[in-house]
Amino acid sequence: MEKIIIPSLLLVSDGILISDRMLKISLPLTVNDPKLLKLHTSLTSVYNRLVKNQKYSIRSPLTDQLILLDKRRNNALNAIKSIIYGISVSLIEESGKKASILYAIILKYGAKVYSMGYKEETANLISLFSDFDLPANNALLKDLGILPFYESLKAAHFAFDALCNQKSDHKTVQIVDSEAATAILTELIPAMINLLAMIELNNQFEPEKYSEAYNQLVTYINEINTTARARKTRKQNSTEPEVKMEN
């Protein structure tokens, strides 16, 4: 699927606008479509939480650090994934077989972590670590000379997890029963992506039923993206260098 929903552009208000439109347009399609209904229900749940907690949208000072550490964690995973895949398709048969065993584990737990929320991504990585830490698999990592890349992934994950726990502790001082809207947005985005992807897939097989809704959603989301890009450009252009005062 072409990347239509772009997380880096979206504010909480954008997420609310898009998900609200998605839920309304896709609701009639959920009739007799249990898979779509499940995704619709999931998005509805996150959307309702976001609307409820939008007024408590207090950005934690750790949020930007957490985003950076998550990016480093993703980069580390992408690196070892690419290395293992490269070896698995190489012409060195013995190494290829060893790498194929490890790559199957990567695909099992790490193939789609980039579209997951923080909690789900962490859970999948912990499962991956459990398999990779088995003596037989750890020996394969050593034999292929990629154990340092695996250790760097674990280090990146533990750094992220530690800061994530620290941020969770900070949230306890917030208003009771409230959540930071920016945190909910990280869950909303993959829920929106999943629902849109299912509508797009269904559209390939039943365009007479799904094409109108899919095209409406794509058009609307692109409009939001255009506005968001313009907003980002204005913000960048309005940024002026700091003027130092002489003593």
Sequence and secondary structure as in RCSB ss.txt:
>XXXX:A:sequence
MEKIIIPSLLLVSDGILISDRMLKISLPLTVNDPKLLKLHTSLTSVYNRLVKNQKYSIRSPLTDQLILLDKRRNN
ALNAIKSIIYGISVSLIEESGKKASILYAIILKYGAKVYSMGYKEETANLISLFSDFDLPANNALLKDLGILPFY
ESLKAAHFAFDALCNQKSDHKTVQIVDSEAATAILTELIPAMINLLAMIELNNQFEPEKYSEAYNQLVTYINEIN
TTARARKTRKQNSTEPEVKMEN
>XXXX:A:secstr
    S GGG  HHHHHHHHHHHHHHHGGGGTT HHHHHHHHHHHHHHHHHHHHGGG    TTHHHHHHHHHHHHH
HHHHHHHHHHHHHTSS HHHHHHHHHHHHHHHHHHTTGGGS HHHHHHHHHHHHHHHTSHHHHHHHHHTT HHHH
HHHHHHHHHHHHHHHHHHHHHTTS TT   HHHHHHHHHHHHHHHHHHHHHHHHH HHHHHHHHHHHHHHHHHHH
HHHHHHHHHHHHH         
